[in-house]
Amino acid sequence: MTLKPQDVVILLKLISLGSRDLSFAALAESLHMSPSEVHAGLQRAQKARLYAEVTRQPLKENLGEYLVHGVKYSFPVEIGGRVRGMATSYAAAPLNVHIQVNDEPLVPVWPMADGAISGLSFSPLYSSVPLAASRDATLYELLCLVDAIRSGRAREQRISVGLLLERLDLKGKTV
């Protein structure tokens, strides 16, 4: 059993939902995935001890540890050429208020045909991430923080880890 990048996206969506419970079909629709992809992803996450089937919620401490220490090695970023897209990592909220990008001509973006800005292509965790994130501001922030951990410089990673752990209600805990 190996985690897939969409499993992380599914778990982050559950975090963004809080205590709201969605069916596999509704969760899949919100993520632009199939219900079978969501079901399989949650089964893999459960085997990896990142998800509890009984509560239908991510195991936040385990997920926090994985996001901070493992995701950048499991799912490294691919940077491509100039494209139109949706800002991510340090170029998007919540990091863009902490990190100045004045000297960088091109910021990281998830490629999208109708994207609002021009930047360097930044591989999202899963192909449907830009669509799902465009409809869920909380998910968007979580994904941007994870992207900064996946690819950022030391300062960006440090700030991202703090903000991510805060959003996972793990502030002050060691992961």
CNS distance restraints for C-alpha pairs under 8 A (distance, minus, plus):
assign (resid   1 and name CA) (resid  44 and name CA) 6.73 0.50 0.50
assign (resid   1 and name CA) (resid  47 and name CA) 7.76 0.50 0.50
assign (resid   2 and name CA) (resid  44 and name CA) 7.12 0.50 0.50
assign (resid   3 and name CA) (resid   7 and name CA) 6.47 0.50 0.50
assign (resid   3 and name CA) (resid  41 and name CA) 7.72 0.50 0.50
assign (resid   3 and name CA) (resid  44 and name CA) 6.04 0.50 0.50
assign (resid   3 and name CA) (resid  45 and name CA) 6.89 0.50 0.50
assign (resid   3 and name CA) (resid  48 and name CA) 7.57 0.50 0.50
assign (resid   4 and name CA) (resid   8 and name CA) 7.39 0.50 0.50
assign (resid   4 and name CA) (resid  41 and name CA) 7.43 0.50 0.50
assign (resid   5 and name CA) (resid   9 and name CA) 6.80 0.50 0.50
assign (resid   5 and name CA) (resid  75 and name CA) 6.71 0.50 0.50
assign (resid   5 and name CA) (resid 125 and name CA) 5.29 0.50 0.50
assign (resid   5 and name CA) (resid 126 and name CA) 6.14 0.50 0.50
assign (resid   6 and name CA) (resid  10 and name CA) 6.15 0.50 0.50
assign (resid   6 and name CA) (resid  41 and name CA) 6.96 0.50 0.50
assign (resid   6 and name CA) (resid 125 and name CA) 6.55 0.50 0.50
assign (resid   6 and name CA) (resid 126 and name CA) 5.53 0.50 0.50
assign (resid   7 and name CA) (resid  11 and name CA) 6.26 0.50 0.50
assign (resid   7 and name CA) (resid  38 and name CA) 7.68 0.50 0.50
assign (resid   7 and name CA) (resid  41 and name CA) 4.75 0.50 0.50
assign (resid   7 and name CA) (resid  42 and name CA) 6.69 0.50 0.50
assign (resid   7 and name CA) (resid  44 and name CA) 7.43 0.50 0.50
assign (resid   7 and name CA) (resid  45 and name CA) 6.52 0.50 0.50
assign (resid   8 and name CA) (resid  12 and name CA) 6.14 0.50 0.50
assign (resid   8 and name CA) (resid 125 and name CA) 7.88 0.50 0.50
assign (resid   9 and name CA) (resid  13 and name CA) 6.16 0.50 0.50
assign (resid   9 and name CA) (resid 125 and name CA) 7.16 0.50 0.50
assign (resid   9 and name CA) (resid 126 and name CA) 7.44 0.50 0.50
assign (resid   9 and name CA) (resid 129 and name CA) 7.60 0.50 0.50
assign (resid   9 and name CA) (resid 143 and name CA) 7.62 0.50 0.50
assign (resid  10 and name CA) (resid  14 and name CA) 6.40 0.50 0.50
assign (resid  10 and name CA) (resid  31 and name CA) 7.56 0.50 0.50
assign (resid  10 and name CA) (resid  38 and name CA) 6.88 0.50 0.50
assign (resid  10 and name CA) (resid  41 and name CA) 7.23 0.50 0.50
assign (resid  10 and name CA) (resid  42 and name CA) 7.55 0.50 0.50
assign (resid  11 and name CA) (resid  15 and name CA) 6.37 0.50 0.50
assign (resid  11 and name CA) (resid  42 and name CA) 7.84 0.50 0.50
assign (resid  11 and name CA) (resid  51 and name CA) 7.70 0.50 0.50
assign (resid  11 and name CA) (resid  58 and name CA) 6.13 0.50 0.50
assign (resid  12 and name CA) (resid  16 and name CA) 6.21 0.50 0.50
assign (resid  12 and name CA) (resid 139 and name CA) 6.45 0.50 0.50
assign (resid  12 and name CA) (resid 142 and name CA) 6.75 0.50 0.50
assign (resid  12 and name CA) (resid 143 and name CA) 7.50 0.50 0.50
assign (resid  13 and name CA) (resid  17 and name CA) 6.25 0.50 0.50
assign (resid  13 and name CA) (resid  31 and name CA) 7.89 0.50 0.50
assign (resid  13 and name CA) (resid 139 and name CA) 5.81 0.50 0.50
assign (resid  14 and name CA) (resid  18 and name CA) 6.49 0.50 0.50
assign (resid  14 and name CA) (resid  57 and name CA) 6.71 0.50 0.50
assign (resid  14 and name CA) (resid  58 and name CA) 7.06 0.50 0.50
assign (resid  15 and name CA) (resid  57 and name CA) 7.77 0.50 0.50
assign (resid  15 and name CA) (resid  58 and name CA) 7.17 0.50 0.50
assign (resid  15 and name CA) (resid 139 and name CA) 7.99 0.50 0.50
assign (resid  15 and name CA) (resid 168 and name CA) 7.38 0.50 0.50
assign (resid  16 and name CA) (resid 138 and name CA) 5.50 0.50 0.50
assign (resid  16 and name CA) (resid 139 and name CA) 5.49 0.50 0.50
assign (resid  17 and name CA) (resid  21 and name CA) 7.59 0.50 0.50
assign (resid  21 and name CA) (resid  56 and name CA) 7.76 0.50 0.50
assign (resid  22 and name CA) (resid  26 and name CA) 5.77 0.50 0.50
assign (resid  22 and name CA) (resid  27 and name CA) 5.74 0.50 0.50
assign (resid  23 and name CA) (resid  27 and name CA) 6.03 0.50 0.50
assign (resid  24 and name CA) (resid  28 and name CA) 5.86 0.50 0.50
assign (resid  24 and name CA) (resid  35 and name CA) 5.39 0.50 0.50
assign (resid  24 and name CA) (resid  38 and name CA) 6.49 0.50 0.50
assign (resid  24 and name CA) (resid  39 and name CA) 6.66 0.50 0.50
assign (resid  25 and name CA) (resid  29 and name CA) 6.09 0.50 0.50
assign (resid  25 and name CA) (resid  34 and name CA) 7.49 0.50 0.50
assign (resid  25 and name CA) (resid  35 and name CA) 5.08 0.50 0.50
assign (resid  26 and name CA) (resid  30 and name CA) 6.21 0.50 0.50
assign (resid  27 and name CA) (resid  31 and name CA) 6.35 0.50 0.50
assign (resid  27 and name CA) (resid  35 and name CA) 7.64 0.50 0.50
assign (resid  27 and name CA) (resid  38 and name CA) 7.45 0.50 0.50
assign (resid  28 and name CA) (resid  32 and name CA) 5.88 0.50 0.50
assign (resid  28 and name CA) (resid  33 and name CA) 4.82 0.50 0.50
assign (resid  28 and name CA) (resid  34 and name CA) 5.39 0.50 0.50
assign (resid  28 and name CA) (resid  35 and name CA) 5.10 0.50 0.50
assign (resid  28 and name CA) (resid  37 and name CA) 7.70 0.50 0.50
assign (resid  28 and name CA) (resid  38 and name CA) 5.96 0.50 0.50
assign (resid  29 and name CA) (resid  33 and name CA) 6.19 0.50 0.50
assign (resid  29 and name CA) (resid  34 and name CA) 7.18 0.50 0.50
assign (resid  29 and name CA) (resid  35 and name CA) 7.81 0.50 0.50
assign (resid  30 and name CA) (resid 132 and name CA) 6.21 0.50 0.50
assign (resid  31 and name CA) (resid 128 and name CA) 6.73 0.50 0.50
assign (resid  31 and name CA) (resid 129 and name CA) 7.31 0.50 0.50
assign (resid  31 and name CA) (resid 131 and name CA) 7.65 0.50 0.50
assign (resid  31 and name CA) (resid 132 and name CA) 4.95 0.50 0.50
assign (resid  32 and name CA) (resid 128 and name CA) 5.86 0.50 0.50
assign (resid  32 and name CA) (resid 131 and name CA) 7.36 0.50 0.50
assign (resid  32 and name CA) (resid 132 and name CA) 6.56 0.50 0.50
assign (resid  33 and name CA) (resid  37 and name CA) 6.34 0.50 0.50
assign (resid  33 and name CA) (resid  38 and name CA) 6.96 0.50 0.50
assign (resid  33 and name CA) (resid 128 and name CA) 7.37 0.50 0.50
assign (resid  34 and name CA) (resid  38 and name CA) 6.53 0.50 0.50
assign (resid  35 and name CA) (resid  39 and name CA) 6.12 0.50 0.50
assign (resid  36 and name CA) (resid  40 and name CA) 6.00 0.50 0.50
assign (resid  37 and name CA) (resid  41 and name CA) 5.93 0.50 0.50
assign (resid  38 and name CA) (resid  42 and name CA) 6.16 0.50 0.50
assign (resid  39 and name CA) (resid  43 and name CA) 6.30 0.50 0.50
assign (resid  40 and name CA) (resid  44 and name CA) 6.26 0.50 0.50
assign (resid  41 and name CA) (resid  45 and name CA) 6.12 0.50 0.50
assign (resid  42 and name CA) (resid  46 and name CA) 5.99 0.50 0.50
assign (resid  42 and name CA) (resid  51 and name CA) 6.89 0.50 0.50
assign (resid  43 and name CA) (resid  47 and name CA) 6.31 0.50 0.50
assign (resid  44 and name CA) (resid  48 and name CA) 6.21 0.50 0.50
assign (resid  45 and name CA) (resid  49 and name CA) 6.18 0.50 0.50
assign (resid  45 and name CA) (resid  50 and name CA) 5.07 0.50 0.50
assign (resid  45 and name CA) (resid  51 and name CA) 5.38 0.50 0.50
assign (resid  46 and name CA) (resid  50 and name CA) 5.63 0.50 0.50
assign (resid  46 and name CA) (resid  51 and name CA) 4.53 0.50 0.50
assign (resid  46 and name CA) (resid  52 and name CA) 5.99 0.50 0.50
assign (resid  46 and name CA) (resid  53 and name CA) 6.87 0.50 0.50
assign (resid  47 and name CA) (resid  51 and name CA) 7.99 0.50 0.50
assign (resid  49 and name CA) (resid  59 and name CA) 7.19 0.50 0.50
assign (resid  49 and name CA) (resid  62 and name CA) 6.95 0.50 0.50
assign (resid  50 and name CA) (resid  58 and name CA) 5.68 0.50 0.50
assign (resid  50 and name CA) (resid  59 and name CA) 5.08 0.50 0.50
assign (resid  50 and name CA) (resid  60 and name CA) 7.39 0.50 0.50
assign (resid  50 and name CA) (resid  62 and name CA) 5.65 0.50 0.50
assign (resid  50 and name CA) (resid  63 and name CA) 5.34 0.50 0.50
assign (resid  51 and name CA) (resid  56 and name CA) 7.18 0.50 0.50
assign (resid  51 and name CA) (resid  57 and name CA) 5.89 0.50 0.50
assign (resid  51 and name CA) (resid  58 and name CA) 4.11 0.50 0.50
assign (resid  51 and name CA) (resid  59 and name CA) 5.11 0.50 0.50
assign (resid  52 and name CA) (resid  56 and name CA) 5.65 0.50 0.50
assign (resid  52 and name CA) (resid  57 and name CA) 5.66 0.50 0.50
assign (resid  52 and name CA) (resid  58 and name CA) 6.04 0.50 0.50
assign (resid  52 and name CA) (resid  59 and name CA) 6.31 0.50 0.50
assign (resid  53 and name CA) (resid  57 and name CA) 7.05 0.50 0.50
assign (resid  58 and name CA) (resid  63 and name CA) 6.97 0.50 0.50
assign (resid  59 and name CA) (resid  63 and name CA) 5.99 0.50 0.50
assign (resid  60 and name CA) (resid  64 and name CA) 5.80 0.50 0.50
assign (resid  60 and name CA) (resid 168 and name CA) 6.27 0.50 0.50
assign (resid  60 and name CA) (resid 169 and name CA) 7.98 0.50 0.50
assign (resid  60 and name CA) (resid 170 and name CA) 7.72 0.50 0.50
assign (resid  61 and name CA) (resid  65 and name CA) 6.21 0.50 0.50
assign (resid  61 and name CA) (resid 170 and name CA) 7.03 0.50 0.50
assign (resid  61 and name CA) (resid 175 and name CA) 6.92 0.50 0.50
assign (resid  62 and name CA) (resid  66 and name CA) 6.22 0.50 0.50
assign (resid  62 and name CA) (resid 175 and name CA) 7.89 0.50 0.50
assign (resid  63 and name CA) (resid  67 and name CA) 6.04 0.50 0.50
assign (resid  64 and name CA) (resid  68 and name CA) 6.04 0.50 0.50
assign (resid  64 and name CA) (resid 164 and name CA) 7.90 0.50 0.50
assign (resid  64 and name CA) (resid 165 and name CA) 6.57 0.50 0.50
assign (resid  64 and name CA) (resid 168 and name CA) 7.18 0.50 0.50
assign (resid  64 and name CA) (resid 170 and name CA) 7.80 0.50 0.50
assign (resid  64 and name CA) (resid 175 and name CA) 6.50 0.50 0.50
assign (resid  65 and name CA) (resid  69 and name CA) 5.92 0.50 0.50
assign (resid  65 and name CA) (resid  70 and name CA) 7.55 0.50 0.50
assign (resid  65 and name CA) (resid 175 and name CA) 4.73 0.50 0.50
assign (resid  66 and name CA) (resid  70 and name CA) 4.82 0.50 0.50
assign (resid  66 and name CA) (resid  71 and name CA) 6.21 0.50 0.50
assign (resid  67 and name CA) (resid  71 and name CA) 5.13 0.50 0.50
assign (resid  67 and name CA) (resid  72 and name CA) 7.81 0.50 0.50
assign (resid  67 and name CA) (resid 146 and name CA) 6.87 0.50 0.50
assign (resid  67 and name CA) (resid 149 and name CA) 7.88 0.50 0.50
assign (resid  68 and name CA) (resid 149 and name CA) 6.94 0.50 0.50
assign (resid  68 and name CA) (resid 161 and name CA) 6.35 0.50 0.50
assign (resid  68 and name CA) (resid 175 and name CA) 7.57 0.50 0.50
assign (resid  70 and name CA) (resid  74 and name CA) 6.16 0.50 0.50
assign (resid  71 and name CA) (resid  75 and name CA) 5.73 0.50 0.50
assign (resid  71 and name CA) (resid  76 and name CA) 7.65 0.50 0.50
assign (resid  71 and name CA) (resid 146 and name CA) 7.98 0.50 0.50
assign (resid  71 and name CA) (resid 149 and name CA) 7.98 0.50 0.50
assign (resid  71 and name CA) (resid 150 and name CA) 6.50 0.50 0.50
assign (resid  72 and name CA) (resid  76 and name CA) 5.25 0.50 0.50
assign (resid  72 and name CA) (resid  77 and name CA) 7.78 0.50 0.50
assign (resid  72 and name CA) (resid 149 and name CA) 6.54 0.50 0.50
assign (resid  72 and name CA) (resid 150 and name CA) 4.07 0.50 0.50
assign (resid  72 and name CA) (resid 151 and name CA) 7.03 0.50 0.50
assign (resid  73 and name CA) (resid 150 and name CA) 7.70 0.50 0.50
assign (resid  75 and name CA) (resid 125 and name CA) 7.18 0.50 0.50
assign (resid  75 and name CA) (resid 150 and name CA) 7.48 0.50 0.50
assign (resid  76 and name CA) (resid 150 and name CA) 6.20 0.50 0.50
assign (resid  76 and name CA) (resid 151 and name CA) 7.32 0.50 0.50
assign (resid  77 and name CA) (resid 122 and name CA) 6.70 0.50 0.50
assign (resid  77 and name CA) (resid 123 and name CA) 5.69 0.50 0.50
assign (resid  77 and name CA) (resid 124 and name CA) 7.66 0.50 0.50
assign (resid  77 and name CA) (resid 147 and name CA) 7.99 0.50 0.50
assign (resid  77 and name CA) (resid 150 and name CA) 6.53 0.50 0.50
assign (resid  77 and name CA) (resid 151 and name CA) 6.22 0.50 0.50
assign (resid  78 and name CA) (resid 121 and name CA) 7.92 0.50 0.50
assign (resid  78 and name CA) (resid 122 and name CA) 5.99 0.50 0.50
assign (resid  78 and name CA) (resid 123 and name CA) 5.30 0.50 0.50
assign (resid  79 and name CA) (resid 120 and name CA) 6.68 0.50 0.50
assign (resid  79 and name CA) (resid 121 and name CA) 5.52 0.50 0.50
assign (resid  79 and name CA) (resid 122 and name CA) 4.89 0.50 0.50
assign (resid  79 and name CA) (resid 123 and name CA) 6.58 0.50 0.50
assign (resid  80 and name CA) (resid 120 and name CA) 5.96 0.50 0.50
assign (resid  80 and name CA) (resid 121 and name CA) 4.64 0.50 0.50
assign (resid  80 and name CA) (resid 122 and name CA) 6.49 0.50 0.50
assign (resid  81 and name CA) (resid 120 and name CA) 5.32 0.50 0.50
assign (resid  81 and name CA) (resid 121 and name CA) 5.62 0.50 0.50
assign (resid  82 and name CA) (resid 106 and name CA) 7.77 0.50 0.50
assign (resid  82 and name CA) (resid 118 and name CA) 6.78 0.50 0.50
assign (resid  82 and name CA) (resid 119 and name CA) 5.35 0.50 0.50
assign (resid  82 and name CA) (resid 120 and name CA) 4.59 0.50 0.50
assign (resid  82 and name CA) (resid 121 and name CA) 6.09 0.50 0.50
assign (resid  83 and name CA) (resid 109 and name CA) 7.69 0.50 0.50
assign (resid  83 and name CA) (resid 111 and name CA) 6.19 0.50 0.50
assign (resid  83 and name CA) (resid 118 and name CA) 5.59 0.50 0.50
assign (resid  83 and name CA) (resid 119 and name CA) 5.61 0.50 0.50
assign (resid  83 and name CA) (resid 120 and name CA) 6.02 0.50 0.50
assign (resid  83 and name CA) (resid 121 and name CA) 5.85 0.50 0.50
assign (resid  84 and name CA) (resid 109 and name CA) 7.40 0.50 0.50
assign (resid  84 and name CA) (resid 111 and name CA) 5.97 0.50 0.50
assign (resid  84 and name CA) (resid 112 and name CA) 6.10 0.50 0.50
assign (resid  84 and name CA) (resid 113 and name CA) 6.46 0.50 0.50
assign (resid  84 and name CA) (resid 114 and name CA) 7.18 0.50 0.50
assign (resid  84 and name CA) (resid 115 and name CA) 5.02 0.50 0.50
assign (resid  84 and name CA) (resid 116 and name CA) 6.73 0.50 0.50
assign (resid  84 and name CA) (resid 117 and name CA) 5.49 0.50 0.50
assign (resid  84 and name CA) (resid 118 and name CA) 4.36 0.50 0.50
assign (resid  84 and name CA) (resid 119 and name CA) 6.29 0.50 0.50
assign (resid  85 and name CA) (resid 109 and name CA) 5.19 0.50 0.50
assign (resid  85 and name CA) (resid 110 and name CA) 5.24 0.50 0.50
assign (resid  85 and name CA) (resid 111 and name CA) 4.36 0.50 0.50
assign (resid  85 and name CA) (resid 112 and name CA) 4.41 0.50 0.50
assign (resid  85 and name CA) (resid 113 and name CA) 6.75 0.50 0.50
assign (resid  85 and name CA) (resid 114 and name CA) 6.92 0.50 0.50
assign (resid  85 and name CA) (resid 115 and name CA) 3.72 0.50 0.50
assign (resid  85 and name CA) (resid 116 and name CA) 5.99 0.50 0.50
assign (resid  85 and name CA) (resid 117 and name CA) 5.65 0.50 0.50
assign (resid  85 and name CA) (resid 118 and name CA) 6.24 0.50 0.50
assign (resid  85 and name CA) (resid 119 and name CA) 7.07 0.50 0.50
assign (resid  85 and name CA) (resid 121 and name CA) 7.80 0.50 0.50
assign (resid  86 and name CA) (resid 109 and name CA) 4.95 0.50 0.50
assign (resid  86 and name CA) (resid 110 and name CA) 5.17 0.50 0.50
assign (resid  86 and name CA) (resid 111 and name CA) 6.66 0.50 0.50
assign (resid  86 and name CA) (resid 112 and name CA) 6.64 0.50 0.50
assign (resid  86 and name CA) (resid 115 and name CA) 5.38 0.50 0.50
assign (resid  86 and name CA) (resid 116 and name CA) 6.30 0.50 0.50
assign (resid  86 and name CA) (resid 117 and name CA) 6.51 0.50 0.50
assign (resid  86 and name CA) (resid 130 and name CA) 6.96 0.50 0.50
assign (resid  87 and name CA) (resid  91 and name CA) 5.68 0.50 0.50
assign (resid  87 and name CA) (resid  92 and name CA) 5.42 0.50 0.50
assign (resid  87 and name CA) (resid 107 and name CA) 7.09 0.50 0.50
assign (resid  87 and name CA) (resid 108 and name CA) 5.96 0.50 0.50
assign (resid  87 and name CA) (resid 109 and name CA) 4.30 0.50 0.50
assign (resid  87 and name CA) (resid 110 and name CA) 6.46 0.50 0.50
assign (resid  87 and name CA) (resid 117 and name CA) 7.22 0.50 0.50
assign (resid  87 and name CA) (resid 119 and name CA) 7.85 0.50 0.50
assign (resid  88 and name CA) (resid  92 and name CA) 5.06 0.50 0.50
assign (resid  88 and name CA) (resid 108 and name CA) 5.79 0.50 0.50
assign (resid  88 and name CA) (resid 109 and name CA) 5.39 0.50 0.50
assign (resid  88 and name CA) (resid 110 and name CA) 6.71 0.50 0.50
assign (resid  88 and name CA) (resid 122 and name CA) 7.97 0.50 0.50
assign (resid  88 and name CA) (resid 143 and name CA) 7.89 0.50 0.50
assign (resid  88 and name CA) (resid 144 and name CA) 5.01 0.50 0.50
assign (resid  88 and name CA) (resid 147 and name CA) 6.97 0.50 0.50
assign (resid  88 and name CA) (resid 148 and name CA) 7.95 0.50 0.50
assign (resid  89 and name CA) (resid  95 and name CA) 7.17 0.50 0.50
assign (resid  89 and name CA) (resid 108 and name CA) 6.79 0.50 0.50
assign (resid  89 and name CA) (resid 143 and name CA) 7.99 0.50 0.50
assign (resid  89 and name CA) (resid 144 and name CA) 4.48 0.50 0.50
assign (resid  89 and name CA) (resid 145 and name CA) 6.01 0.50 0.50
assign (resid  89 and name CA) (resid 146 and name CA) 7.52 0.50 0.50
assign (resid  89 and name CA) (resid 147 and name CA) 5.03 0.50 0.50
assign (resid  89 and name CA) (resid 148 and name CA) 4.43 0.50 0.50
assign (resid  89 and name CA) (resid 152 and name CA) 7.59 0.50 0.50
assign (resid  90 and name CA) (resid  95 and name CA) 4.98 0.50 0.50
assign (resid  90 and name CA) (resid  96 and name CA) 5.42 0.50 0.50
assign (resid  90 and name CA) (resid  99 and name CA) 6.43 0.50 0.50
assign (resid  90 and name CA) (resid 108 and name CA) 7.98 0.50 0.50
assign (resid  90 and name CA) (resid 144 and name CA) 7.37 0.50 0.50
assign (resid  90 and name CA) (resid 145 and name CA) 7.84 0.50 0.50
assign (resid  90 and name CA) (resid 148 and name CA) 6.15 0.50 0.50
assign (resid  90 and name CA) (resid 152 and name CA) 7.78 0.50 0.50
assign (resid  90 and name CA) (resid 156 and name CA) 6.89 0.50 0.50
assign (resid  91 and name CA) (resid  95 and name CA) 6.82 0.50 0.50
assign (resid  91 and name CA) (resid  96 and name CA) 5.14 0.50 0.50
assign (resid  91 and name CA) (resid  99 and name CA) 7.95 0.50 0.50
assign (resid  91 and name CA) (resid 101 and name CA) 7.23 0.50 0.50
assign (resid  91 and name CA) (resid 107 and name CA) 6.11 0.50 0.50
assign (resid  91 and name CA) (resid 108 and name CA) 6.74 0.50 0.50
assign (resid  92 and name CA) (resid  96 and name CA) 5.15 0.50 0.50
assign (resid  92 and name CA) (resid 141 and name CA) 7.73 0.50 0.50
assign (resid  92 and name CA) (resid 144 and name CA) 6.74 0.50 0.50
assign (resid  93 and name CA) (resid  97 and name CA) 6.99 0.50 0.50
assign (resid  93 and name CA) (resid 141 and name CA) 6.07 0.50 0.50
assign (resid  93 and name CA) (resid 144 and name CA) 7.47 0.50 0.50
assign (resid  94 and name CA) (resid  98 and name CA) 7.69 0.50 0.50
assign (resid  94 and name CA) (resid 141 and name CA) 6.28 0.50 0.50
assign (resid  94 and name CA) (resid 145 and name CA) 7.75 0.50 0.50
assign (resid  95 and name CA) (resid  99 and name CA) 6.08 0.50 0.50
assign (resid  95 and name CA) (resid 145 and name CA) 7.38 0.50 0.50
assign (resid  95 and name CA) (resid 156 and name CA) 7.91 0.50 0.50
assign (resid  95 and name CA) (resid 159 and name CA) 7.70 0.50 0.50
assign (resid  95 and name CA) (resid 160 and name CA) 7.12 0.50 0.50
assign (resid  96 and name CA) (resid 100 and name CA) 6.78 0.50 0.50
assign (resid  96 and name CA) (resid 101 and name CA) 7.93 0.50 0.50
assign (resid  98 and name CA) (resid 159 and name CA) 7.96 0.50 0.50
assign (resid  99 and name CA) (resid 156 and name CA) 7.42 0.50 0.50
assign (resid 101 and name CA) (resid 107 and name CA) 7.78 0.50 0.50
assign (resid 106 and name CA) (resid 118 and name CA) 7.02 0.50 0.50
assign (resid 106 and name CA) (resid 119 and name CA) 4.51 0.50 0.50
assign (resid 106 and name CA) (resid 120 and name CA) 5.87 0.50 0.50
assign (resid 107 and name CA) (resid 118 and name CA) 7.70 0.50 0.50
assign (resid 107 and name CA) (resid 119 and name CA) 4.84 0.50 0.50
assign (resid 107 and name CA) (resid 120 and name CA) 5.93 0.50 0.50
assign (resid 108 and name CA) (resid 119 and name CA) 5.57 0.50 0.50
assign (resid 108 and name CA) (resid 120 and name CA) 4.93 0.50 0.50
assign (resid 108 and name CA) (resid 121 and name CA) 6.14 0.50 0.50
assign (resid 108 and name CA) (resid 122 and name CA) 5.54 0.50 0.50
assign (resid 109 and name CA) (resid 117 and name CA) 7.86 0.50 0.50
assign (resid 109 and name CA) (resid 118 and name CA) 7.50 0.50 0.50
assign (resid 109 and name CA) (resid 119 and name CA) 5.57 0.50 0.50
assign (resid 109 and name CA) (resid 120 and name CA) 5.84 0.50 0.50
assign (resid 109 and name CA) (resid 121 and name CA) 5.37 0.50 0.50
assign (resid 109 and name CA) (resid 122 and name CA) 5.38 0.50 0.50
assign (resid 110 and name CA) (resid 121 and name CA) 5.89 0.50 0.50
assign (resid 110 and name CA) (resid 122 and name CA) 5.25 0.50 0.50
assign (resid 110 and name CA) (resid 123 and name CA) 6.30 0.50 0.50
assign (resid 110 and name CA) (resid 124 and name CA) 6.08 0.50 0.50
assign (resid 110 and name CA) (resid 130 and name CA) 6.48 0.50 0.50
assign (resid 111 and name CA) (resid 115 and name CA) 7.16 0.50 0.50
assign (resid 111 and name CA) (resid 121 and name CA) 5.82 0.50 0.50
assign (resid 111 and name CA) (resid 122 and name CA) 7.20 0.50 0.50
assign (resid 111 and name CA) (resid 123 and name CA) 7.92 0.50 0.50
assign (resid 111 and name CA) (resid 130 and name CA) 7.89 0.50 0.50
assign (resid 112 and name CA) (resid 130 and name CA) 7.22 0.50 0.50
assign (resid 124 and name CA) (resid 129 and name CA) 6.34 0.50 0.50
assign (resid 124 and name CA) (resid 130 and name CA) 7.72 0.50 0.50
assign (resid 124 and name CA) (resid 147 and name CA) 7.81 0.50 0.50
assign (resid 125 and name CA) (resid 129 and name CA) 6.94 0.50 0.50
assign (resid 128 and name CA) (resid 132 and name CA) 6.20 0.50 0.50
assign (resid 129 and name CA) (resid 133 and name CA) 5.80 0.50 0.50
assign (resid 130 and name CA) (resid 134 and name CA) 5.99 0.50 0.50
assign (resid 131 and name CA) (resid 135 and name CA) 6.79 0.50 0.50
assign (resid 132 and name CA) (resid 136 and name CA) 6.55 0.50 0.50
assign (resid 132 and name CA) (resid 139 and name CA) 7.87 0.50 0.50
assign (resid 132 and name CA) (resid 140 and name CA) 7.96 0.50 0.50
assign (resid 133 and name CA) (resid 137 and name CA) 6.42 0.50 0.50
assign (resid 133 and name CA) (resid 139 and name CA) 5.70 0.50 0.50
assign (resid 133 and name CA) (resid 140 and name CA) 4.45 0.50 0.50
assign (resid 133 and name CA) (resid 143 and name CA) 7.89 0.50 0.50
assign (resid 134 and name CA) (resid 140 and name CA) 6.95 0.50 0.50
assign (resid 136 and name CA) (resid 140 and name CA) 6.17 0.50 0.50
assign (resid 137 and name CA) (resid 141 and name CA) 6.29 0.50 0.50
assign (resid 138 and name CA) (resid 142 and name CA) 6.32 0.50 0.50
assign (resid 139 and name CA) (resid 143 and name CA) 6.09 0.50 0.50
assign (resid 140 and name CA) (resid 144 and name CA) 6.15 0.50 0.50
assign (resid 141 and name CA) (resid 145 and name CA) 6.20 0.50 0.50
assign (resid 142 and name CA) (resid 146 and name CA) 6.26 0.50 0.50
assign (resid 142 and name CA) (resid 164 and name CA) 6.83 0.50 0.50
assign (resid 142 and name CA) (resid 167 and name CA) 8.00 0.50 0.50
assign (resid 143 and name CA) (resid 147 and name CA) 6.07 0.50 0.50
assign (resid 144 and name CA) (resid 148 and name CA) 6.25 0.50 0.50
assign (resid 145 and name CA) (resid 149 and name CA) 6.41 0.50 0.50
assign (resid 145 and name CA) (resid 160 and name CA) 5.23 0.50 0.50
assign (resid 145 and name CA) (resid 161 and name CA) 7.49 0.50 0.50
assign (resid 145 and name CA) (resid 163 and name CA) 7.54 0.50 0.50
assign (resid 145 and name CA) (resid 164 and name CA) 6.37 0.50 0.50
assign (resid 146 and name CA) (resid 150 and name CA) 6.11 0.50 0.50
assign (resid 146 and name CA) (resid 160 and name CA) 7.40 0.50 0.50
assign (resid 146 and name CA) (resid 164 and name CA) 7.75 0.50 0.50
assign (resid 147 and name CA) (resid 151 and name CA) 6.14 0.50 0.50
assign (resid 147 and name CA) (resid 152 and name CA) 7.59 0.50 0.50
assign (resid 148 and name CA) (resid 152 and name CA) 4.66 0.50 0.50
assign (resid 148 and name CA) (resid 156 and name CA) 6.29 0.50 0.50
assign (resid 148 and name CA) (resid 157 and name CA) 5.88 0.50 0.50
assign (resid 148 and name CA) (resid 160 and name CA) 6.42 0.50 0.50
assign (resid 149 and name CA) (resid 156 and name CA) 7.36 0.50 0.50
assign (resid 149 and name CA) (resid 157 and name CA) 4.80 0.50 0.50
assign (resid 149 and name CA) (resid 160 and name CA) 6.41 0.50 0.50
assign (resid 149 and name CA) (resid 161 and name CA) 7.09 0.50 0.50
assign (resid 152 and name CA) (resid 156 and name CA) 5.38 0.50 0.50
assign (resid 152 and name CA) (resid 157 and name CA) 5.52 0.50 0.50
assign (resid 153 and name CA) (resid 157 and name CA) 6.08 0.50 0.50
assign (resid 154 and name CA) (resid 158 and name CA) 6.10 0.50 0.50
assign (resid 155 and name CA) (resid 159 and name CA) 6.23 0.50 0.50
assign (resid 156 and name CA) (resid 160 and name CA) 5.97 0.50 0.50
assign (resid 157 and name CA) (resid 161 and name CA) 5.99 0.50 0.50
assign (resid 158 and name CA) (resid 162 and name CA) 6.45 0.50 0.50
assign (resid 159 and name CA) (resid 163 and name CA) 6.30 0.50 0.50
assign (resid 160 and name CA) (resid 164 and name CA) 5.88 0.50 0.50
assign (resid 161 and name CA) (resid 165 and name CA) 6.02 0.50 0.50
assign (resid 162 and name CA) (resid 166 and name CA) 6.19 0.50 0.50
assign (resid 162 and name CA) (resid 171 and name CA) 7.16 0.50 0.50
assign (resid 163 and name CA) (resid 167 and name CA) 6.32 0.50 0.50
assign (resid 164 and name CA) (resid 168 and name CA) 6.25 0.50 0.50
assign (resid 165 and name CA) (resid 169 and name CA) 6.17 0.50 0.50
assign (resid 165 and name CA) (resid 170 and name CA) 4.89 0.50 0.50
assign (resid 165 and name CA) (resid 171 and name CA) 5.29 0.50 0.50
assign (resid 166 and name CA) (resid 170 and name CA) 5.65 0.50 0.50
assign (resid 166 and name CA) (resid 171 and name CA) 4.70 0.50 0.50
